[in-house]
Structure formats: C-alpha cells, structure tokens
C-alpha cells in the first residue's frame, strides 16, 4: 500500500469531527487556518466558533471595527494575525466582491497568507494539488524518511515542501493534506508517540534507528530578551482608570493597556517614586502608591520575556480623561493585562 493511501486510510478512522472539516467554503477554511497558526486545536476551536457566530460571512468581518476583531481575538496572541485577518477581509470584499481567489498563486498575495495557508485553502476548497507543510508534516516526514535537515532553515523548508509535493495524492489533495496534518498531531506526536500502533512503523527510518526523539532537527533560536514592564494602574475616587492605545508596530499594536514604564531592571518603591516625580501623568498629582505583585509576573513571548509589575495609584481625580472601570472589559487588551483585570476585580 502506498504511503498516501496508508495515511488517508488512517485518517478516515481517526480524524476528529471539526467544524471546518464539514465545509469547503474558503472563508471558513481561511478563518480556521489563521486561528490555528501557532495554536492547538483545543485552544483555537472556541475562538473559531466565536468568530463564525459573530462574523458568519466575510462581509460581516469586513464591516467590523478592528477593536471588535481584536477583542474577540484576545488571549490567542500573535495579534498581527487578527489585524491581517481583518485587512484581508476588507480587501476581498472591496476589491474582489467578497469572492476568495480559487488558486494558490493569487491566494498567497493576500495579507497574512503564506505558503502553508495558501496551500491549505487551495487544496481543501478548490482541489488544487498543493501540499501543505506545517509542524506536523515536518515531524512526520523527518522521522519517516530520517531527514535531519533543520526544519527552520531555508534549505529544510524547500526540501520538505518538494517532498510533500511529490507525495501528495493528485486525485484527492484535500484529503491527503488533512490526513498528514492529523497524523502528525495525533499519532506522530512531538513527545512519546506510540509507535507500536503506527501504520507507518515498518518503513519509519527514525523508528529503525531509534532517533524518534532527535527528529525533527531545529536550529537553535536566539535567546529571548528580558524586558521589564511597569504598568501604572490609576484608580480614581469616581471609579475610573486610564487606558492607552498602543500605536505603531510591535507587539500588541492597537490593543489597550495601562500607562507603561519600561525599565532596564526591576523597579522598587524608591526607583518608582523617583520616576513618578517627573512622569507626565503624576509629577503634579497627589496619589497613594502600592505594588500589586511583589514578584514580577513573567509573560513569555516568542522572542522576549516580560517581567511585569502592576503599580496601583489611588488618586482623587485623574490627570487625563479616563475610562470607567466597569467599562474596561469592553476594550481589547493583551492577555497579561486581562489576567490582571480579572484578579484585581476590575
């Protein structure tokens, strides 16, 4: 039996019943693929269902405010995905009359859509013979064929893409692509895969050479940078606080946060009090300062670790226009800030 036939047979028995597998509508396929980038299905499924409920068509997503999209995305991270999602919806509606391109070549031109997503939409929605290569595919193929080329190198990406394209079922590319992704997610798992029940065990090079734990190979990434964040949580006598929109590029673009002080090292009461004496919002104000968390909250992002403290400033009147504390839940905020709001009973 051929490799692709073995995989599709396995998939027919083991596939999970997921909403985006019951449709070929490119809008829903695109939505699911964007949400599931860097995200496990268990985490992404509720977000997918929320987006489909709130934005059942690409027209409703295009008509939404960006703040609404970001609020619905809150907690998923990598917020550029949400901004690109919204921008692409608006483009498809305004420039393409709401109709997705039906081929890889045009799909990949859309904002936020790379090789993997374009291949997934083209194959699943339009039966184009385009192989998908994601983390699951890298893992399954590197082990089965014994390939030790680093998967995060340009050479590795080309090598695995060419291999996947060679192996894809030309008669049913959609089924094959979904089968190999599901196989990597459920059978050829990153840790402790049960090789005794694997349908590919007889031909698996890694199993024969006992190199399952060593594959796939990944080049070491740069060490994450440390950053020190200090949020100023104003609480006025009329139950208001200050939220500011993050402008420009970078993490959390267009999300809201408390006024932020970035420091080169962890701040204590002395250094914070000294800083606040000259800060625009506090230099002429009377307030009571307290520290919510003595130990910094470590928030890990892909390239940086944020060591965060929340400083509470109780003040009679805010120095600028504020937001009613009871209304803060309506604003899209980073999950770090959202978690604080919940624990602080905002």
C-alpha positions in Angstrom: 0.0 0.0 0.0 1.3 3.5 -0.9 2.2 6.0 1.8 -0.6 8.4 0.9 -3.1 5.6 0.8 -2.0 4.4 4.2 -2.3 7.9 5.6 -5.8 8.5 4.1 -7.0 5.2 5.4 -5.7 6.0 8.9 -7.4 9.5 8.6 -10.7 8.0 7.7 -10.8 6.1 11.0 -9.0 8.6 13.3 -9.9 12.1 12.2 -11.6 14.4 14.6 -15.0 15.8 13.8 -14.2 19.5 13.5 -16.5 22.2 12.0 -14.1 23.4 9.3 -13.9 19.8 8.0 -17.6 19.9 7.2 -17.2 22.6 4.6 -15.2 23.6 1.5 -16.2 27.3 1.9 -12.9 29.2 1.6 -14.0 31.8 4.2 -14.3 29.2 6.9 -11.2 27.3 5.8 -9.2 30.5 5.8 -10.6 31.5 9.2 -9.7 28.2 10.8 -6.2 28.2 9.3 -5.3 31.7 10.5 -6.7 30.9 14.0 -4.8 27.6 14.3 -1.4 29.1 13.3 0.8 28.8 16.5 -2.3 27.5 18.3 -3.5 24.0 19.3 -7.0 22.9 18.1 -8.3 22.7 21.7 -7.5 26.3 22.3 -8.4 27.5 18.8 -11.8 25.8 18.5 -13.7 28.2 20.8 -12.2 31.2 19.0 -13.3 29.7 15.6 -16.8 29.2 16.8 -16.9 32.7 18.3 -15.7 34.3 15.0 -18.2 32.3 12.9 -21.0 33.3 15.3 -20.1 37.0 15.3 -18.9 37.2 11.7 -20.8 34.5 9.7 -19.6 35.9 6.4 -16.6 37.7 5.1 -18.8 40.7 4.6 -19.7 40.9 8.3 -16.0 40.5 9.2 -15.0 43.3 6.8 -17.7 45.6 8.3 -16.5 45.1 11.8 -14.3 47.6 13.7 -10.8 46.5 14.2 -11.3 46.8 18.0 -14.1 44.3 17.8 -11.9 41.8 16.0 -9.0 42.3 18.4 -11.4 41.9 21.4 -12.7 38.6 20.0 -9.1 37.5 19.4 -8.0 38.4 22.9 -6.0 35.6 24.5 -4.8 34.0 21.3 -1.6 36.0 21.0 0.3 36.9 17.8 -2.2 39.8 17.3 -0.8 40.6 13.8 -2.8 37.6 12.7 -6.1 39.3 13.7 -5.1 42.6 12.1 -4.1 40.8 8.9 -7.4 38.8 9.0 -9.4 42.0 9.2 -7.4 43.7 6.5 -7.7 40.8 4.1 -11.5 40.5 4.7 -11.8 44.2 3.8 -9.7 43.7 0.7 -11.6 40.7 -0.5 -14.9 42.5 -0.1 -13.9 45.8 -1.6 -11.6 44.6 -4.4 -12.8 41.0 -5.2 -16.6 41.4 -4.5 -16.3 39.1 -1.5 -15.0 36.1 -3.5 -11.8 34.4 -2.5 -9.2 33.6 -5.2 -9.5 30.0 -6.3 -5.8 29.2 -6.7 -2.6 29.2 -4.8 -0.9 31.9 -6.9 -3.5 34.5 -6.1 -4.2 33.4 -2.5 -0.6 33.9 -1.4 -0.8 37.5 -2.5 -3.3 38.3 0.3 -2.1 39.8 3.5 -1.3 37.3 6.2 -1.4 34.3 3.9 1.8 32.4 3.4 2.7 29.2 1.7 1.0 26.9 4.2 -2.3 28.8 4.4 -2.5 29.3 0.6 -1.8 25.6 0.1 -4.5 24.6 2.6 -7.2 26.8 1.1 -6.3 26.0 -2.5 -6.3 22.2 -1.8 -9.3 22.0 0.6 -11.6 24.5 -1.1 -10.6 24.2 -4.7 -8.8 20.7 -5.0 -5.6 22.3 -6.3 -2.6 19.9 -5.9 -0.7 22.0 -3.4 1.0 20.2 -0.5 0.8 21.8 3.0 3.9 21.8 5.2 3.3 22.6 8.9 4.9 21.5 12.1 3.0 18.2 12.0 4.2 17.5 8.4 7.8 18.4 9.2 7.8 16.0 12.2 6.1 13.0 10.4 8.3 13.2 7.3 11.6 13.9 9.1 11.0 10.8 11.2 9.6 8.5 8.5 12.4 9.4 6.0 15.1 10.0 8.5 15.7 13.6 7.4 18.0 15.7 9.7 17.9 18.9 7.7 16.9 21.7 10.1 13.2 22.5 9.5 13.7 26.2 10.3 16.3 26.6 7.6 15.6 27.8 4.1 17.1 24.5 2.8 14.9 22.5 5.0 11.7 24.4 4.0 12.5 23.8 0.3 13.4 20.1 0.9 10.2 19.2 2.8 8.0 21.2 0.5 9.3 19.4 -2.5 8.9 16.0 -0.7 5.3 16.8 0.3 4.5 17.9 -3.2 5.9 14.7 -4.6 3.9 12.5 -2.2 0.6 14.3 -2.3 -2.4 12.4 -3.7 -3.1 14.0 -7.0 -6.6 12.7 -7.1 -7.6 13.9 -3.6 -5.2 16.6 -2.4 -7.6 17.9 0.3 -7.9 14.5 1.9 -4.2 13.9 1.8 -3.2 17.3 3.3 -5.7 16.9 6.2 -4.6 13.3 6.7 -0.9 14.1 7.1 -1.6 17.1 9.4 -3.9 15.0 11.6 -1.4 12.1 11.6 1.3 14.4 12.9 -1.0 15.9 15.5 -2.4 12.7 16.9 -0.1 9.8 16.0 3.4 11.1 15.3 3.2 13.4 18.3 6.2 15.6 19.4 6.7 13.6 22.6 6.2 9.9 23.4 4.4 8.8 20.2 3.0 5.3 20.4 5.0 3.7 17.6 3.6 0.2 18.3 0.3 1.2 16.7 1.6 3.4 13.9 0.6 2.3 10.4 3.9 3.5 9.1 6.1 1.7 11.6 7.6 -0.8 9.1 9.0 1.9 6.8 10.0 4.5 9.5 13.7 5.2 9.5 13.7 7.0 12.8 12.0 4.0 14.5 14.5 1.6 13.0 17.5 3.8 14.0 16.0 4.8 17.4 16.1 8.5 16.5 12.5 9.4 17.2 13.4 11.9 20.0 16.1 13.5 17.8 13.9 14.4 14.9 12.9 16.8 13.6 16.1 18.9 13.8 15.7 22.6 14.6 18.4 25.2 14.6 18.7 26.9 17.9 16.9 30.2 18.0 18.1 33.4 19.7 17.9 33.6 23.4 14.7 35.5 24.4 15.4 39.1 25.6 14.4 40.2 29.0 12.2 43.3 29.3 10.9 45.0 32.5 7.3 46.3 32.3 5.7 48.5 34.9 2.0 49.3 34.4 0.5 52.3 36.2 -3.0 51.3 37.3 -4.8 54.5 38.2 -7.9 54.2 40.3 -9.8 57.5 40.9 -12.4 58.3 43.5 -15.1 58.2 40.8 -14.0 54.7 39.8 -12.1 55.5 36.6 -8.8 54.4 35.3 -6.5 55.2 32.3 -6.2 53.0 29.3 -3.9 53.9 26.4 -3.9 52.5 22.9 -0.6 51.1 21.7 0.4 52.8 18.5 3.0 51.9 15.9 4.4 48.5 15.1 5.4 45.8 17.5 3.6 43.5 20.0 0.1 44.4 20.9 -0.3 47.0 18.2 -3.7 48.7 18.6 -4.5 47.0 21.8 -5.1 48.9 25.0 -3.1 48.9 28.2 -2.4 50.9 31.4 0.2 53.6 31.1 3.5 51.7 30.8 7.0 52.4 32.0 9.7 50.2 30.6 12.8 49.9 32.7 16.3 48.3 32.3 15.8 46.4 35.5 13.2 45.6 38.1 11.9 48.7 39.9 11.3 49.0 43.6 9.3 51.6 45.6 12.3 54.0 45.7 13.1 54.0 42.0 9.4 54.1 41.0 8.6 57.0 43.4 11.6 58.9 42.0 10.4 58.2 38.4 6.8 59.3 39.1 8.0 62.6 40.4 8.8 63.6 36.8 6.3 61.5 34.9 3.8 63.5 32.8 0.8 61.9 34.5 2.0 62.2 38.0 4.5 64.9 38.6 2.0 67.4 40.0 -0.5 64.9 41.4 -1.3 63.6 44.9 -1.7 59.8 45.0 -1.2 56.8 47.1 1.2 54.2 45.6 1.1 50.5 46.2 2.5 47.5 44.4 0.1 44.8 43.4 2.7 42.0 42.9 6.0 41.9 44.8 7.3 39.2 42.4 7.3 40.1 38.7 4.8 38.2 36.5 6.8 36.6 33.8 5.0 36.7 30.5 6.8 34.7 27.8 6.6 35.7 24.1 8.4 34.1 21.3 11.4 36.5 21.3 11.1 38.2 24.7 10.2 37.6 28.3 8.3 40.4 30.0 8.9 40.8 33.8 5.9 42.8 34.8 4.8 44.7 37.8 1.4 46.4 38.3 1.6 49.6 40.4 -1.7 50.9 41.9 -2.1 54.6 42.0 -5.1 55.7 44.1 -5.9 59.3 43.1 -8.8 61.7 43.7 -9.0 62.9 40.1 -7.3 61.5 37.0 -4.8 63.8 35.2 -6.4 62.9 31.9 -9.8 61.7 30.7 -10.3 58.2 31.9 -12.4 55.1 31.4 -15.0 53.8 33.9 -13.5 50.7 35.5 -16.7 48.8 34.7 -16.2 49.6 31.0 -12.6 48.3 30.8 -13.8 44.8 29.8 -15.1 46.2 26.5 -11.5 47.1 25.4 -9.2 44.7 23.6 -6.2 44.2 25.8 -3.2 41.8 26.0 -3.9 38.7 27.9 -1.3 39.8 30.5 -3.4 42.9 31.3 -6.7 40.9 31.0 -5.5 38.4 33.7 -4.6 41.3 36.0 -8.0 42.9 35.5 -9.7 39.6 36.5 -7.6 39.1 39.6 -7.9 42.8 40.6 -11.7 42.6 40.1 -11.8 45.3 37.5 
